[in-house]
Amino acid sequence: MTDQPNTDYPHRVRLHGGRNTHAARDLNTGDRATACDYFLPDEAANHPLPADSVITCKACARQISRSA
């Protein structure tokens, strides 16, 4: 979908049991939030991916495109 870098959402994560790669940002609490508004608690069993992974979540890609 998109592989453009974004400083607002620099992390890539696959949700536990999910198929899509989401763009995520750190919150002040140590948790993360995705561009498509998923809240990712620090203790959640999500799968961090390399920062250059392609974003495959359509909602995340739309949000990144709007903020670019």
C-alpha positions as CSV (number, residue, x, y, z in Angstrom):
1,M,0.0,0.0,0.0
2,T,2.4,2.7,1.2
3,D,6.0,2.7,2.2
4,Q,6.5,6.4,2.6
5,P,8.2,7.5,5.8
6,N,6.1,9.4,8.3
7,T,7.5,11.1,11.4
8,D,4.1,11.2,13.1
9,Y,3.8,7.4,12.9
10,P,7.3,6.1,12.7
11,H,6.7,2.5,13.9
12,R,5.2,-0.5,12.1
13,V,3.3,-3.2,14.0
14,R,1.1,-6.2,13.2
15,L,-1.7,-6.6,15.7
16,H,-1.9,-10.0,17.5
17,G,-3.7,-12.4,15.1
18,G,-3.9,-9.7,12.4
19,R,-2.7,-9.7,8.8
20,N,-2.2,-6.0,8.1
21,T,0.8,-3.8,8.9
22,H,-0.2,-0.6,10.8
23,A,1.6,2.6,11.3
24,A,2.0,3.5,15.0
25,R,3.3,6.2,17.3
26,D,4.5,6.2,20.9
27,L,2.3,7.7,23.6
28,N,3.7,9.3,26.7
29,T,2.6,6.3,28.7
30,G,4.8,3.8,26.8
31,D,1.8,2.5,24.9
32,R,1.3,3.1,21.2
33,A,-1.6,4.2,19.0
34,T,-2.0,3.4,15.3
35,A,-2.9,5.9,12.6
36,C,-6.3,4.1,12.3
37,D,-7.0,4.7,16.0
38,Y,-6.2,1.3,17.5
39,F,-4.8,1.6,21.1
40,L,-1.9,-0.7,21.7
41,P,-1.1,-1.2,25.4
42,D,2.6,-1.8,26.1
43,E,1.9,-5.3,27.5
44,A,-0.2,-6.4,24.4
45,A,1.1,-9.3,22.3
46,N,1.5,-7.4,19.1
47,H,4.3,-7.9,16.6
48,P,6.7,-5.0,16.1
49,L,8.1,-4.8,12.5
50,P,11.1,-2.9,11.0
51,A,10.3,0.8,10.4
52,D,10.7,0.4,6.7
53,S,7.9,-2.2,6.4
54,V,5.1,-1.4,4.0
55,I,1.9,-0.2,5.6
56,T,-0.9,-2.5,4.4
57,C,-3.7,-1.2,6.6
58,K,-5.9,1.0,4.2
59,A,-7.1,3.2,7.0
60,C,-3.5,3.9,8.2
61,A,-2.4,4.6,4.7
62,R,-5.2,7.1,4.2
63,Q,-4.3,8.9,7.4
64,I,-0.6,9.0,6.5
65,S,-1.5,10.4,3.1
66,R,-3.6,13.2,4.6
67,S,-0.9,14.3,7.0
68,A,1.9,14.3,4.3
